């Protein structure tokens, strides 16, 4: 039994057909749909005067009853153009027009456009047929390019918008879906106060300060799950008549919205913000989100207008990133390195730190799924922080036992 490994493979039947007569046969399995080319040839080492004949050549095709038939396969170049030599469609089968990225092929007049809802896409040149509605947010890129010319890492899904909503006390409580007809102005720009994707970080009141470890001179806590993080996004659906429409959808993740030690680090005040793609500089820098004010500032208001870490009324550099090892959310001692004035040498000191010094945390196992919602083209992300009120005591680790913190120094963020 042989198996064809690729579309241009071949299998040798025999290399020893030197007898007066030899019956040759071969069973092969063809794993994919397509065409099979067969031929017979004499490649044995016999003299040129010896004649070799082939007769009774037969091909018997047996289809497995338990195997589904391949009707169509389509391979693509990165920007979505079909690779004709590697694609296949069974004869007399109905055309499937939902191809690259699941978008419908519009082939009237042999245009070969893909219908993405808001715009038509031309995969043969990797360009849109119209201007991006959010072109003002991507000044470094042409409004006609697809995925900032990087389709291997990015996708461009269809989406409309979300609007923040408030409760009876005026506090922000979530987002409501806004249809396309109400989302854009006459120039095709997303209206102010609307977002194509949004995040709600809602504290559920179960956060605790954790265990006070005298051995390691720190607060040990595992508070993932004390906040629910909801992403408000969109998807394209098709009704029974084949009509497409864009609808809002929500997905939830486990998180924590409090700092590792609120008595020593600033807590971001509840409110409406925006987030953008950012690199979190923890032990190893990785893609994350940074929360900003609606004006794009990085200084967010602190609860009680006071940040105990700085004495200021704001918390600076607040990211949304993953929790520590094993979803640790507590504090630790971090070895910090400083330049000595007038000297090329270094001096070291231990700094009381935390997985969160104001940042919002996501469960480690859910982090990849969480970030998959935010492509490089997503632009501004509406972000609401809603939190409970907590009371807590000041920690006593500001004058620690140096021998203990030297032993347990680490970097958990």
N, C-alpha and C positions, 0 to 999 in steps of 0.2 A: 504494500500500500504506500503510495507516495502522495505528497501534497505540494502544490504549487505555492511557493513562498511569495512571489510577487508577479506583476503582470508581464514581466519579460523573462521569466524563468523557463527552464526546460529540464526534462528528465530523460536521461539515457536509459534505454531499455536493455541493451546487451552490448558487450564488447568482445564476445567470444563466439559469434555465429560463423564458425568455420566448418561445421558438419554439413553433410549433404542437405539436410533439412532441419530447421529449427522453428518451433512455434514460439512466437514472441507475444507477450501480453503484459498489460500494466493496468492496475487500478489506481486512479488518482482522485483526490478530493479537491474541489475548487471552492475556496472559502468565500469568495465575493462574486457578485454578478459581473458580467462582461462577456467577452468573446474568447474562445479557445481556438488557437491556430495549431493544426497538426500537420506533420509531414514525416516522411520516411527517407532515410539517407544511408548509404553504405560508407562507413568510416572505418571498416576493419582493415587490418594490415594483410591484405591478400594481393597477389600479383595482378598487374593491370590486365592480364589475359583471362583472368577468372571472372566470369559473369555472375552477378548477384541479382536475384529477382525477388520481388515482393508481390504477394497476391492475397486475396481474401481479407482486404483491409476493412475493418469495421469500427465504428464508434457507437457505443451504447451509453445513453444518458439515463441515469437513474436518480430521481429526485427523492430525498428523504421526506417521508410524509409528516414527520414531526418538526421539520425546519421551515420557518417562514421564508417566503421568497423575497429576494432583494428587488425592489421596484426602482429605486433611484438612489444614487450616491452622488454627492457633489463636494469636491474639494475646492478650496479657495486660496488665492493669494492673500497676503495680509490685509489689503484694503478692500477685499470682498469680491474681486473679479474671479469668476469660476475658472478652474483649470480644466479645460475641455478634455485634454488627453488623459486625465485621471478621474473623470466623472463618467457616470453611466446612468442611463434610463432605459428600463425595459420597454421593448416594442409594444405598441398598442396600449400603453398605460396612460392614465390621466396625468396631465401636467400638475406638478406641485409648485405653486408660485411663491410659497413662503420659504425663502432661501436664507441668505446671509443675515445673521442676527435675528432670524425669524421674521424679517420684513418682506412685504409683498412686492414681487417683481411687477413693474408696470412696463409692459413691452409693446404698447401701441406704437406703431410706426418704427418698430425696432430700436426704440430709445434705450431700453435696458436699464431704466431708472428703478431705484428701490424706494418705496413709500415709507418714510419714517414718521408720517403724521404731519408734523409742522413743516417739513421740507422734503424735497426729493434729493436722493443721493445718487451720484454717478460713480460706481465702483471702478470703472476702467481708468479714471483719473484721480480717484480718491478725493473728490470735491463735491460740495453741496451745490444745488442749483439756486439757492437763495441765501440771504445773509442770516447769520445767527442772531436770534432775538436778544441774546445777552452779550452781544459783541463788545459792549462798553466795559465788560468785566475782564476781557482778555485782549489787552492792548498789544501784547507781544505776538499775537497770532492773527493770521488772516481770518475774517469771518466766514470764509468759504472752505477752510481745511477741515478734514475729518479727524477728530480726536487729537488735535495738536500734532498731526503727522506721526502719531505713535499708536497705531491700532493693535500692536502686540500687547500693550499694557492697559489700554484704555478702551472703554466703550462709550457710546453716546445714546443713552436710552431716551425715550420720549417721556416727557413729564409736564405737568401744568404747575399749580402753585398751592401753597398753604398760607393761611392767614392766622396770626396769633389771636387768641380770644382771652377775655378776662372774666373773673368772677364778680359777685356782687360787691366785694370790697375793693375792686379795681386791680387786684393782683392777677398776674398772668397764670392761666391754668392749662393751656394747651393750644392746639391749632385746629382750624376747620378748613375743609377742602373748598377750593374756589375753582369753578369751571374755567376753561380756556377763554371763553367769550368775555369773562370778567377779569382775566388775569393780566392782559396786555393793553397798553395804550395804543393810540392811532399809529404810532411809529414802530410798533412791534416790540417795545421794551416792556419787561416785567414791571408792573406798577410798584410804587414805593410801598413798603410794608408787607409785601408778599414774598414767598420763598418757594423755590422749586423743590426743596427738601428741608426738613426741619427736625430738631431734636428737643425732647422734653425730658429733663432730669428731675425726677420727683422723689424726694426723700419720704420714706414711709414711717419714720419715727422709731426705727429699731436699732439705730446706731448706738454703740457703746464705746467707752474709752478703752476697754480691753483690760488685760492683766498687767499690773505694774510689776515688772521683773527687776528685783534688786540685783540679781545675779548679772544680768546683762544691761542694767541701768537704762531701761526703756519701757515704753508702753507697747505691749504686744496685742494686736487686734486683727480680726479677720471679719471685716464689715461688708464684704461684697454681698449684695442682696438687701442692704439697708436703703437702697434707692433703686427705682425702676427707671431705666433709660428707654424711651420710646422714640423710634425713628418714623417720621411721617414722610413717605415717599409716594411713588405712583407706578402704575403698570398699565399695559395695554391689554384689553380684553376683547374677545370677539363673540358676538351674539349668534343665535341659531341661523340668522340670515347672512352671516359672514361680515357684518358691519363691525368695524373696530371703533373703540372709544377708550379714552384714558380715564382711569379711576384712581382714587387715592387708596393707599394701603398702609398698614402700620406693622412694625415688628418691634419686639421688646427684648431687652438685655438686662442682665444683673449688674448693678454698679454700686458705687458709694460716692456721696457728694460732699462729705465732711473731710477736713484735714486730719492727718494722723493724730495730732494733738492740738485741739482748738485753743488750749490755753497758751500755746506758744506760736502757732501759725495762724495766718489770716483765713477767715471763712468768707467766701464770696456771698454777697447779699442776693436774695432772690430777685428775679427780674428777667427782662427780655434782653438778649445779647445776640451776637452773631458769631459763627465759627468759620474758620478757614483751614485749609490743609497746612500742615506744619510738621517740622521734624522735632520730635521730642528728644532732648539731650539727656537721657538717663545713662545707665551703664554702657549701653550701645544705642546710638541714635537710631530712631526708626520713625516711619511715617505715622503721624497722629493728627490731632486737631488742636488748634489754639482758639480759645474763647476771647472775643474782643467786644468792646462797646459797639453800639450801632454806628458810631463815627469812625470805627477802625482802631481805637486806642487799645493798649494792652494793660492799662491800669483799671481794674474792675472795683466797684465800690465794696467795702468790707462790711460785714454785719456789725452793727453798732458803731459804724464809722471809725473802727479802730482795728488795726492789724498789730497784734502783740509782738510779731517778729520784727517790725520796723518802727512802730509808734505812729505810722501814717494811717490815713483813712481809706487806703486802697490795698488791693492784692495784685501784684504784678506778675505777668507771665503765666497765666492759668491755662493749662492744657487739659485735654481729654486724652488719657492714655491708659494702658493696661495696668492692672494691679501688680504687686510684687510676686516673688516666687511663692507658689502654693496659695495664691490670692492673699498674700500678706498685705495688710493695710496700715500697720503700726509704724512706730518710730525706730530709729537705729542711729548709731554713731558713724559718721562719715569722715574719713581722713581727707582734709582739704589742704591744698598746696598753694602757697603764696610766694610772690617774689619779694625778696628783701630789698628795700630801697638802697640804691647805690651799690648793689652787689649782684653778681650773676647767679649766686647760689639760691637755694630754696629753703623755706622753713615749713614745717608741717604743724597742723593743729587739728584737733578733733572737733567736729561741729555736730551739734544735735540736729538730726534731720528726720525726715519722714518720707514714706512712699508718696504721700500727698502733703504738700505745704500750701494747699489751696486748690490743687488740681482735682478733677473729676475722674474717677476710676471705673474701669470696665473689667469684668471677669476675664481672666487670662484665656480660658478655653473658648470664649466668645469673641475675642478681639479681632481675629481675622474676618469673621463674618460681619462684625460691626463695621470695620473699615471698608469692606467691599462695597458699601453703599455710597462711598465718596470718591469719585474719580477726580482726576486733576482738573477737569473742566467744570466741576460742580458749582464753583463760585461761592457766594455767601450762603451760609447755612443758618437759618433761624434757630435760635437756641434759648430755651426757657429753663431757668433753675427755680424749682419750687421746693422749699425745705421746711422742716419742723423746727421747733424751738427746743434747745437742749440746755441743761445746766451741767457744769463740769468744774472740777477743782484744778488749781494750778499744779503742775507736776513738780517734782523735786529733783529733776535730773540736770539742772543747770550747773551744779557744782559736783560732778560725778567722781566716783572712785576711778582714777586714771588707769590703774592696772587692769580693771575690769573692761573698760571701754576699749583699751588697746587690744585685748584678747578678742573682743566681739565686734570689732570694727568691720563694717560691710557696706555694700551699696545695693539697695533693694529696688530702686526705682527703674 
